[in-house]
Amino acid sequence: MHPALPPTPGTGRRRRAVRRLWTAVVAALALPLSMLAVGTVPAHAATVQCSVDYKTNDWGSGFTADLTITNRGTDAINGWTLAYAYSGNQKLSNGWNGTWSQSGQSITVKDAGYNGTIAAGAAVSTGAQFSYTGSNVAPTSFAVNGTTCAGAHQPPVTVLTSPSAGAVYTQGDAVPLAATAAAADNATISKVEFYDDTTLLGTDTSAPYTLSVSNLTVGSHSLVAKAYDSLGASASSTPVGITVASGPAVVASPTQLGVQQGATGSFAVSLSKQPSASVTVSVARTAGNTGLSVSAGSSLTFTPSNWSTAQNVTVAADSSGTGTATFTASATGYTGATVTVTELAASKAYDARFLDLYGKITNPANGYFSPQGIPYHSVETLIVEAPDQGHETTSEAYSYLLWLQAMYGKVTGDWSRFNGAWALMEKYMIPTHADQPTNSFYNPSKPA
């Protein structure tokens, strides 16, 4: 039954026009009701398919929880609410990347608006800080928009099997890259990408995963393989460090060695490229402490068949000297290799062990440093207030680097590497305005 029409003042034509307009409005307002009356069903959102990865940083009386929600479905999730519960007395302090609330042991997290849409195969992260006493048992079930999520999907396992760590190649020669990749949770590997540090070199979509590159520049390179699976997860291999030389080169490892007074130490020598005839490599002290000398391996012969098999050079220390010396391994037509050897007092066993470890850490073959000399393969361009995993990792990495080079200076008396590390930190750790346009907004009087 329609409501009564309002009075329509004026002429008959005006009354009829107003009456027709009012009738149309009433009909339009009644239309949805009539549609519902005949059984029209509104559209439903697609069923949510999700997984939740839960990680904590626990210090005994409190912890931070980092949760990653991954959309495992084929449709985007437009707006999400995450729900889970604890079994103990965990108490919410604050949260980020979402609106957090707690009722008893139940936790609810509503998206923050800017991260409300999760595309198919994509993920968003949120986190919070809690206090507690007793045990801190992780929750066992999570739900997004009322749908229970699957357990966190394990990323694929990726191993870069070629080239070998420490290999040296001549510029222009092909560098063979190969990787193995295995997926978890019945997923399959969709592709493997090969990187030179952060530069994509190429992609292979079928096993065996290989790539040949011949355009690497002269210098050190940190090579990585990154595998992707059919559920959207990815993982990178451990970096492998190699060197590209401008021509055939003599290879020495390690390049840093400590020897106590009256003792001996050794390093290995080989060639980077197969020769067409036998090559003689001469090894001698070329600078520094005269208390160090080559006692074996001063002349090494490499043939077309044993060129890549390392041969040892032994360095002997006298009973009274201290300080460093440079030993050079050279051959006609090859770029030479140098090794720094430090003679230490006979009582300095721990210093000798430190230099041995230092040589392994700084050896490019071990892939610990990026080509820029940064010990975590990245340059910081983002500062986020606490909790702050990215900035903390950066700060700790550079703190360790400065400590490492300070210890090297204390042991050897050579402080040039410490000065170099400090300059490196100023260059890469502090973002420029181009890297971080909003860094001028930071107010140090309002810490987190």
C-alpha positions as CSV (number, residue, x, y, z in Angstrom):
1,M,0.0,0.0,0.0
2,H,1.5,3.3,-1.1
3,P,1.6,6.2,1.4
4,A,-0.7,9.1,0.9
5,L,0.4,11.7,-1.6
6,P,1.2,15.1,-0.3
7,P,-0.9,18.1,-1.2
8,T,0.0,19.6,-4.6
9,P,-0.6,23.3,-4.8
10,G,-0.9,25.2,-8.1
11,T,-2.5,24.4,-11.4
12,G,-3.9,21.0,-12.4
13,R,-0.9,20.4,-14.8
14,R,1.5,21.1,-11.9
15,R,-0.5,18.8,-9.7
16,R,-0.4,16.0,-12.2
17,A,3.4,16.4,-12.7
18,V,4.1,16.4,-9.0
19,R,1.8,13.3,-8.6
20,R,3.7,11.5,-11.4
21,L,7.1,12.3,-9.8
22,W,5.9,11.2,-6.3
23,T,4.5,7.9,-7.8
24,A,7.9,7.2,-9.4
25,V,9.8,7.9,-6.2
26,V,7.5,5.6,-4.2
27,A,7.9,2.8,-6.8
28,A,11.7,3.1,-6.8
29,L,11.8,2.9,-3.0
30,A,9.5,-0.1,-3.0
31,L,11.5,-2.0,-5.7
32,P,14.1,-3.6,-3.5
33,L,11.4,-4.8,-1.1
34,S,9.5,-6.4,-3.9
35,M,12.6,-8.1,-5.2
36,L,13.4,-9.5,-1.8
37,A,9.7,-10.6,-1.4
38,V,10.1,-12.9,-4.5
39,G,13.2,-14.5,-3.2
40,T,16.1,-12.6,-4.8
41,V,19.4,-13.6,-3.0
42,P,22.2,-11.1,-2.5
43,A,25.7,-12.0,-3.8
44,H,28.1,-13.6,-1.4
45,A,31.9,-12.9,-1.2
46,A,34.2,-15.6,-2.4
47,T,35.2,-18.2,0.2
48,V,38.5,-17.1,2.0
49,Q,41.5,-19.4,1.6
50,C,44.3,-18.4,3.8
51,S,47.3,-19.4,5.8
52,V,48.8,-17.6,8.8
53,D,52.5,-17.6,9.8
54,Y,53.1,-16.8,13.5
55,K,56.5,-15.8,14.9
56,T,57.6,-14.4,18.2
57,N,60.6,-12.6,19.8
58,D,60.3,-13.6,23.4
59,W,62.4,-12.1,26.3
60,G,60.8,-14.0,29.2
61,S,58.3,-11.5,30.6
62,G,57.0,-10.2,27.2
63,F,57.2,-10.8,23.5
64,T,56.4,-9.4,20.1
65,A,54.3,-11.4,17.7
66,D,54.6,-11.1,14.0
67,L,51.8,-12.6,11.9
68,T,51.8,-12.9,8.1
69,I,48.4,-13.5,6.4
70,T,48.7,-15.1,3.0
71,N,45.8,-15.2,0.5
72,R,45.8,-18.8,-0.8
73,G,42.7,-18.3,-2.9
74,T,42.2,-17.1,-6.5
75,D,40.2,-13.9,-5.5
76,A,41.4,-10.9,-3.6
77,I,40.4,-10.5,0.0
78,N,38.9,-7.0,0.4
79,G,39.0,-6.2,4.1
80,W,40.1,-8.7,6.7
81,T,39.7,-9.5,10.3
82,L,42.1,-12.0,12.0
83,A,41.0,-13.9,15.1
84,Y,42.9,-16.3,17.3
85,A,43.3,-17.1,21.0
86,Y,46.0,-17.7,23.6
87,S,45.9,-20.4,26.3
88,G,47.8,-18.4,28.9
89,N,47.7,-14.9,30.4
90,Q,49.2,-13.1,27.5
91,K,48.1,-9.4,27.7
92,L,48.1,-7.1,24.7
93,S,50.2,-3.9,25.1
94,N,50.0,-2.4,21.6
95,G,49.8,-3.4,17.9
96,W,50.7,-2.2,14.5
97,N,49.6,-2.6,10.9
98,G,46.1,-3.3,12.1
99,T,43.6,-2.5,14.9
100,W,44.2,-4.9,17.7
101,S,41.8,-5.7,20.6
102,Q,41.6,-8.4,23.3
103,S,38.7,-10.0,25.1
104,G,39.9,-12.5,27.7
105,Q,42.2,-14.8,25.8
106,S,40.8,-14.0,22.4
107,I,42.6,-11.6,20.0
108,T,41.0,-9.8,17.1
109,V,42.9,-7.8,14.5
110,K,41.1,-5.6,12.0
111,D,43.0,-4.4,8.9
112,A,44.4,-0.8,9.0
113,G,42.7,0.3,5.8
114,Y,45.8,0.8,3.7
115,N,46.5,-3.0,3.9
116,G,42.9,-4.2,3.7
117,T,43.2,-5.7,0.3
118,I,45.2,-8.9,-0.1
119,A,45.6,-9.9,-3.7
120,A,45.5,-13.6,-4.7
121,G,48.8,-15.1,-3.7
122,A,49.9,-12.0,-1.8
123,A,50.4,-11.5,1.9
124,V,50.2,-8.8,4.6
125,S,51.9,-8.6,7.9
126,T,50.7,-7.3,11.3
127,G,52.2,-7.5,14.8
128,A,51.8,-6.6,18.4
129,Q,53.6,-6.6,21.8
130,F,52.4,-8.6,24.8
131,S,53.3,-9.2,28.4
132,Y,52.9,-12.5,30.2
133,T,54.0,-14.7,33.1
134,G,54.5,-18.4,33.1
135,S,54.5,-20.2,29.8
136,N,54.0,-18.6,26.4
137,V,52.4,-21.3,24.2
138,A,51.8,-20.3,20.6
139,P,48.2,-20.3,19.3
140,T,47.2,-23.3,17.2
141,S,44.3,-21.9,15.2
142,F,43.7,-18.7,13.2
143,A,40.7,-17.5,11.3
144,V,40.3,-14.7,8.7
145,N,36.8,-13.3,8.2
146,G,35.5,-16.3,10.1
147,T,37.2,-18.9,8.0
148,T,39.8,-21.1,9.7
149,C,43.1,-20.8,7.9
150,A,45.5,-23.6,7.0
151,G,48.8,-23.9,8.8
152,A,51.6,-21.7,7.5
153,H,53.0,-23.0,4.3
154,Q,56.7,-23.8,4.3
155,P,58.8,-22.0,1.7
156,P,60.8,-24.0,-0.9
157,V,64.3,-25.2,-0.1
158,T,66.8,-23.7,-2.6
159,V,70.4,-24.5,-3.1
160,L,72.8,-22.9,-5.6
161,T,75.0,-25.9,-6.7
162,S,77.1,-24.0,-9.3
163,P,79.4,-22.2,-9.4
164,S,81.5,-23.3,-6.4
165,A,82.3,-20.8,-3.7
166,G,85.5,-18.9,-4.4
167,A,85.7,-19.7,-8.1
168,V,87.5,-17.2,-10.3
169,Y,86.4,-16.6,-13.9
170,T,87.9,-14.6,-16.7
171,Q,85.8,-11.7,-18.0
172,G,83.7,-12.8,-21.0
173,D,83.8,-16.5,-20.1
174,A,80.6,-18.2,-19.3
175,V,79.7,-18.6,-15.7
176,P,77.5,-21.7,-15.2
177,L,74.7,-21.3,-12.7
178,A,72.7,-24.2,-11.4
179,A,70.2,-24.7,-8.6
180,T,68.1,-27.4,-7.0
181,A,64.7,-26.5,-5.5
182,A,62.1,-28.5,-3.6
183,A,58.6,-27.4,-2.6
184,A,56.7,-28.3,0.6
185,D,53.0,-29.1,1.3
186,N,52.4,-30.8,-2.1
187,A,53.2,-27.6,-3.9
188,T,55.3,-27.5,-7.1
189,I,58.2,-25.2,-8.1
190,S,57.0,-22.7,-10.6
191,K,60.3,-20.9,-11.4
192,V,63.9,-20.2,-10.2
193,E,65.4,-16.8,-10.5
194,F,69.2,-16.2,-10.5
195,Y,70.6,-13.0,-9.1
196,D,73.9,-11.2,-8.9
197,D,73.4,-9.6,-5.5
198,T,70.0,-7.8,-6.3
199,T,70.3,-7.8,-10.1
200,L,68.2,-10.4,-11.8
201,L,70.3,-12.4,-14.3
202,G,67.7,-14.7,-15.6
203,T,64.9,-17.2,-14.9
204,D,64.3,-20.9,-15.5
205,T,60.9,-22.5,-15.2
206,S,61.7,-26.2,-15.5
207,A,64.2,-28.5,-13.8
208,P,67.1,-28.8,-14.0
209,Y,67.3,-25.1,-13.1
210,T,70.3,-23.6,-14.9
211,L,71.6,-20.4,-16.5
212,S,74.8,-19.4,-18.3
213,V,76.0,-15.8,-18.0
214,S,79.0,-14.3,-19.6
215,N,78.5,-10.5,-19.0
216,L,79.6,-10.2,-15.4
217,T,81.9,-7.3,-14.7
218,V,85.4,-7.5,-13.2
219,G,85.3,-7.8,-9.4
220,S,83.5,-9.8,-6.7
221,H,80.0,-11.1,-7.2
222,S,77.5,-12.6,-4.8
223,L,75.2,-15.1,-6.6
224,V,71.8,-16.2,-5.3
225,A,69.1,-18.5,-6.6
226,K,65.5,-17.8,-5.6
227,A,62.7,-20.4,-6.0
228,Y,59.0,-19.8,-6.2
229,D,56.3,-22.4,-5.6
230,S,52.7,-22.8,-6.8
231,L,51.3,-21.5,-3.6
232,G,53.1,-18.2,-3.8
233,A,55.9,-18.9,-1.3
234,S,59.5,-18.1,-2.2
235,A,63.0,-18.6,-0.7
236,S,66.5,-17.7,-1.6
237,S,69.7,-19.9,-1.4
238,T,72.8,-19.1,0.6
239,P,74.9,-16.6,-1.5
240,V,77.9,-17.9,-3.3
241,G,80.8,-15.6,-3.8
242,I,82.9,-15.6,-7.0
243,T,85.4,-13.3,-8.6
244,V,85.6,-12.2,-12.2
245,A,89.1,-11.2,-13.3
246,S,90.1,-9.2,-16.4
247,G,92.2,-12.2,-17.5
248,P,93.5,-15.5,-16.3
249,A,94.4,-15.3,-12.6
250,V,96.3,-17.0,-9.9
251,V,93.9,-17.9,-7.0
252,A,95.0,-17.9,-3.4
253,S,92.9,-18.9,-0.3
254,P,92.7,-17.8,2.4
255,T,94.0,-14.3,1.8
256,Q,94.5,-13.6,5.5
257,L,96.7,-15.7,7.8
258,G,98.1,-15.5,11.3
259,V,101.3,-17.4,12.3
260,Q,102.8,-17.5,15.8
261,Q,106.5,-17.1,16.4
262,G,108.4,-20.3,15.6
263,A,105.4,-21.9,13.9
264,T,104.2,-22.3,10.3
265,G,101.0,-21.6,8.4
266,S,99.8,-22.4,4.9
267,F,97.6,-21.1,2.1
268,A,96.5,-22.8,-1.1
269,V,97.2,-21.7,-4.7
270,S,95.5,-22.7,-8.0
271,L,94.7,-21.2,-11.4
272,S,91.4,-19.7,-12.5
273,K,91.5,-21.0,-16.1
274,Q,92.8,-24.1,-17.8
275,P,96.2,-23.3,-19.6
276,S,97.2,-24.7,-22.9
277,A,100.6,-25.7,-21.5
278,S,102.3,-26.0,-18.1
279,V,102.4,-22.8,-16.0
280,T,104.9,-22.1,-13.2
281,V,103.7,-20.0,-10.2
282,S,106.3,-18.3,-8.1
283,V,105.5,-17.4,-4.5
284,A,107.6,-14.9,-2.4
285,R,107.3,-12.2,0.3
286,T,107.1,-8.9,-1.6
287,A,106.7,-6.5,1.4
288,G,106.6,-6.3,5.2
289,N,107.9,-8.3,8.1
290,T,111.2,-10.1,7.2
291,G,110.6,-12.6,10.0
292,L,108.2,-14.4,7.7
293,S,109.4,-16.5,4.7
294,V,108.2,-19.2,2.3
295,S,109.6,-22.5,3.6
296,A,107.8,-24.7,1.0
297,G,105.9,-24.2,-2.2
298,S,107.9,-21.2,-3.6
299,S,107.6,-22.7,-7.1
300,L,104.5,-24.6,-8.2
301,T,103.8,-26.2,-11.5
302,F,100.3,-26.4,-12.9
303,T,99.4,-28.4,-16.0
304,P,96.3,-28.5,-18.3
305,S,95.1,-31.4,-16.2
306,N,95.8,-30.2,-12.6
307,W,95.3,-26.4,-13.0
308,S,92.3,-26.3,-10.7
309,T,93.8,-28.6,-8.0
310,A,95.1,-26.4,-5.1
311,Q,98.7,-26.7,-4.1
312,N,99.9,-25.6,-0.6
313,V,102.4,-22.9,0.2
314,T,104.0,-23.0,3.7
315,V,105.0,-19.8,5.5
316,A,107.4,-20.0,8.5
317,A,107.8,-17.4,11.2
318,D,111.1,-16.8,13.1
319,S,111.3,-16.8,16.8
320,S,111.4,-13.0,17.5
321,G,109.6,-11.0,14.8
322,T,106.1,-9.5,14.7
323,G,104.0,-7.7,12.2
324,T,102.5,-8.4,8.8
325,A,104.0,-9.3,5.4
326,T,102.6,-9.5,1.9
327,F,103.2,-12.7,-0.1
328,T,102.5,-12.6,-3.8
329,A,101.8,-15.6,-6.1
330,S,102.6,-14.7,-9.7
331,A,102.8,-16.3,-13.1
332,T,103.5,-15.0,-16.6
333,G,100.3,-14.0,-18.3
334,Y,98.2,-14.3,-15.1
335,T,96.9,-11.7,-12.7
336,G,98.8,-12.4,-9.4
337,A,97.2,-13.1,-6.0
338,T,98.3,-11.6,-2.6
339,V,98.1,-13.1,0.9
340,T,98.6,-11.0,4.1
341,V,100.4,-13.0,6.8
342,T,100.7,-11.6,10.3
343,E,103.4,-12.9,12.7
344,L,102.3,-13.0,16.3
345,A,104.0,-13.6,19.6
346,A,104.2,-17.2,20.7
347,S,101.8,-16.6,23.5
348,K,99.1,-15.1,21.2
349,A,97.2,-18.3,20.4
350,Y,93.9,-16.6,20.5
351,D,95.0,-13.8,18.2
352,A,96.1,-16.5,15.7
353,R,92.7,-18.1,15.9
354,F,91.0,-14.8,15.4
355,L,93.0,-14.1,12.3
356,D,92.1,-17.6,11.0
357,L,88.4,-16.9,11.5
358,Y,88.8,-13.3,10.1
359,G,90.3,-14.8,7.0
360,K,87.3,-17.1,6.6
361,I,84.7,-14.3,7.2
362,T,86.3,-11.9,4.8
363,N,87.0,-14.4,2.1
364,P,84.7,-13.5,-0.9
365,A,84.2,-17.2,-1.5
366,N,82.1,-17.5,1.6
367,G,79.6,-14.9,0.4
368,Y,79.3,-13.2,3.8
369,F,79.8,-9.7,2.4
370,S,77.9,-8.1,-0.5
371,P,80.0,-6.7,-3.4
372,Q,79.8,-3.3,-1.6
373,G,81.4,-4.8,1.5
374,I,78.2,-4.8,3.5
375,P,77.8,-7.9,5.7
376,Y,74.1,-8.6,5.0
377,H,73.7,-8.1,1.3
378,S,71.5,-5.0,1.5
379,V,71.7,-1.2,1.8
380,E,69.4,0.4,4.3
381,T,66.9,2.8,2.8
382,L,64.1,2.6,5.4
383,I,63.8,3.5,9.0
384,V,60.8,2.3,11.0
385,E,60.3,2.9,14.7
386,A,60.4,0.0,17.2
387,P,59.7,-2.8,17.0
388,D,62.1,-2.5,14.1
389,Q,63.6,-5.6,12.6
390,G,65.1,-4.0,9.5
391,H,66.8,-1.2,11.3
392,E,68.0,-3.4,14.2
393,T,69.5,-5.9,11.7
394,T,71.3,-3.0,9.9
395,S,72.6,-1.5,13.2
396,E,73.8,-4.8,14.6
397,A,75.4,-5.8,11.3
398,Y,77.4,-2.6,11.1
399,S,78.2,-2.8,14.8
400,Y,79.7,-6.2,14.3
401,L,81.6,-5.0,11.2
402,L,83.2,-2.2,13.1
403,W,84.0,-4.5,16.0
404,L,85.5,-7.1,13.6
405,Q,87.8,-4.5,12.0
406,A,88.7,-2.9,15.3
407,M,89.8,-6.3,16.6
408,Y,91.8,-6.7,13.4
409,G,93.5,-3.4,14.0
410,K,94.3,-4.3,17.6
411,V,95.8,-7.6,16.6
412,T,97.8,-6.5,13.5
413,G,98.3,-2.8,14.1
414,D,96.7,-2.1,10.7
415,W,93.7,0.3,11.3
416,S,93.1,1.0,7.6
417,R,90.3,-1.6,7.5
418,F,88.6,-0.1,10.5
419,N,88.6,3.3,8.8
420,G,87.3,1.7,5.7
421,A,84.4,0.1,7.5
422,W,83.5,3.4,9.2
423,A,83.4,5.1,5.8
424,L,81.4,2.3,4.4
425,M,78.8,2.7,7.2
426,E,78.5,6.4,6.5
427,K,78.0,5.8,2.8
428,Y,75.4,3.0,3.0
429,M,73.7,3.0,6.3
430,I,72.6,6.6,6.4
431,P,69.8,7.0,3.8
432,T,70.0,10.0,1.4
433,H,67.0,12.2,0.8
434,A,66.5,10.4,-2.5
435,D,66.4,7.0,-0.8
436,Q,64.1,8.2,2.0
437,P,62.2,11.4,1.1
438,T,60.4,11.5,4.5
439,N,63.4,11.2,6.7
440,S,63.2,14.9,7.6
441,F,59.8,14.1,9.3
442,Y,61.5,12.1,12.1
443,N,61.2,13.8,15.5
444,P,63.9,12.5,17.9
445,S,62.1,14.1,20.8
446,K,59.2,11.6,20.3
447,P,60.8,8.2,20.5
448,A,58.7,5.0,20.1
